[in-house]
Amino acid sequence: MKPYHAMSKEELAEEVRSLEKAYEKTQSSGLSLDLTRGKPGQDQIELSAALDGILNNNFTLQDGTDARNYGGISGIPEARKLGAEVLDALPEEVIVGGNSSLTMMYQYVEAAHFFGLFETGESWSAEAARSGGRVKFLCPVPGYDRHFTICEALGMEMIPVPMDSEGPNIEFVREAVKADSLIKGIWCVPRHSNPSGVCYSDRTVTALSRLAADAGANFRILWDNAYSVHDLYEGCPEIAPLLKLATQAGHADSVVMFASTSKITFAGGGISWMASSVGNIERYLKRHSTMAIGPDKVNQLRHVRFLPDLDAMKAHMRAHAERLRPKFEAIQQRLEDDLGPLELAEWTRPTGGYFISFDTLPGLATQVVELTAQAGVKLTAAGSTWPHRKDPEDRNIRLAPSFPAPNEVKEAIAVFTLCVRLASARQLLGANTP
């Protein structure tokens, strides 16, 4: 196929006519497909069916405690130990929560912002008010929309940080925190990043572990390790141990890490973890105890009986990969076949995680998403991977192939590539028309 930018005006016009006919035919086919969010497929959820009934009326923890009763706000010891393996921390640095690590993230950031979780006792918002400024967060882009929603809900200013092949551009990050002491945190998805799939390099993690030395007081790295064991292929890179490195550098308080089993067992019925310095954990639990007596320890016990250690979890995730990999490979193949020779777009080729990050020609992402929706395929809204849903170049689209059945993924991506070609041909034809 000839690249669109090399076509004459007449060739582009003929291409537009041909694509419009194909698009009209697709619209009439009555498709109703959804690639909007990274939900596990039904076959993935079934892998954890043994959770039901696994306790067999045995609710006793290793220390003799009955999991059915009140108490244990830090989580059961067995689950803290498992979380420590997942997050490369010590059990005493880990607490266990409910099914959503997002909830723990929000609760931590809200408490730090309004109440303070620091030795000084001063909150982020109080410091900002005293200086007449506004709390700010660094947000790698493209990034996770839910992180941006937390900042937006709390009235924080968000500063986009460019991503490269090693993670967030560390020179940009370092200069930003040096220049503004009201930058109080950075969001990070260190392994198989959402949506790019990037795995942070050792250089980036080491630099982040020392970042507090350049930042203002009470700076925090929010380390959302959502895809810590979510490999599609063997041999994926491991991530350097941020908390250990920060502890060695004297900045343990600057690190707050999160993970969950939401895409490991039951998305709506898993467990989550938060890890940080012992001091941070104690201050957080003091605040958290005003709203909670204890977590769902029965569910925590179910999970550690089902996944007793990290090796068991990784073995379980290899079964997930077998179900996910064909969907990702189907999308990659179709993108290469339909768009590769045309030089219309760029996209990532992740080795794990749940997403593919796709960039159209500048100014076309919104149009492509709208065309795709009108043809019966829903995508995450254009701009969602940027703060305030405003992609300055209107290029980025997040593709999420996990939930639909394999045949539906193939149908959906065929519609998507058709819409990318149509929107691109129209744009280039307009640019070539006096």
Stockholm file with secondary structure:
# STOCKHOLM 1.0

chainA/1-434         MKPYHAMSKEELAEEVRSLEKAYEKTQSSGLSLDLTRGKPGQDQIELSAALDGILNNNFTLQDGTDARNYGGISGIPEARKLGAEVLDALPEEVIVGGNSSLTMMYQYVEAAHFFGLFETGESWSAEAARSGGRVKFLCPVPGYDRHFTICEALGMEMIPVPMDSEGPNIEFVREAVKADSLIKGIWCVPRHSNPSGVCYSDRTVTALSRLAADAGANFRILWDNAYSVHDLYEGCPEIAPLLKLATQAGHADSVVMFASTSKITFAGGGISWMASSVGNIERYLKRHSTMAIGPDKVNQLRHVRFLPDLDAMKAHMRAHAERLRPKFEAIQQRLEDDLGPLELAEWTRPTGGYFISFDTLPGLATQVVELTAQAGVKLTAAGSTWPHRKDPEDRNIRLAPSFPAPNEVKEAIAVFTLCVRLASARQLLGANTP
#=GR chainA/1-434 SS CCCGGGSCHHHHHHHHHHHHHHHHHHHTTCCCEEESSCCCCHHHHGGGGGGTTTTTTCCBCTTSCBTTSSCCTTCCHHHHHHHHHHHTSCGGGEEEESSCHHHHHHHHHHHHHHTCCSTTCCCHHHHHHHHTCCCEEEEEESCCHHHHHHHHHTTCEEEEEEEETTEECHHHHHHHHHHCTTEEEEEECCSSCTTTCCCCCHHHHHHHHTGGGTSCTTCEEEEECTTTTCBSSTTCCCCCCHHHHHHHTTCGGGEEEEEESTTTSCTTSCCEEEECCHHHHHHHHHHHTTTCSCCCHHHHHHHHHHSCSHHHHHHHHHHHHHHHHHHHHHHHHHHHHHHGGGTCCEECCCSBSSCEEEECSTTCHHHHHHHHHHTTEEECCTTTTSGGGCCTTSCEEEECCSSSCHHHHHHHHHHHHHHHHHHHHHHHHHHHCC
#=GC SS_cons         CCCGGGSCHHHHHHHHHHHHHHHHHHHTTCCCEEESSCCCCHHHHGGGGGGTTTTTTCCBCTTSCBTTSSCCTTCCHHHHHHHHHHHTSCGGGEEEESSCHHHHHHHHHHHHHHTCCSTTCCCHHHHHHHHTCCCEEEEEESCCHHHHHHHHHTTCEEEEEEEETTEECHHHHHHHHHHCTTEEEEEECCSSCTTTCCCCCHHHHHHHHTGGGTSCTTCEEEEECTTTTCBSSTTCCCCCCHHHHHHHTTCGGGEEEEEESTTTSCTTSCCEEEECCHHHHHHHHHHHTTTCSCCCHHHHHHHHHHSCSHHHHHHHHHHHHHHHHHHHHHHHHHHHHHHGGGTCCEECCCSBSSCEEEECSTTCHHHHHHHHHHTTEEECCTTTTSGGGCCTTSCEEEECCSSSCHHHHHHHHHHHHHHHHHHHHHHHHHHHCC
//
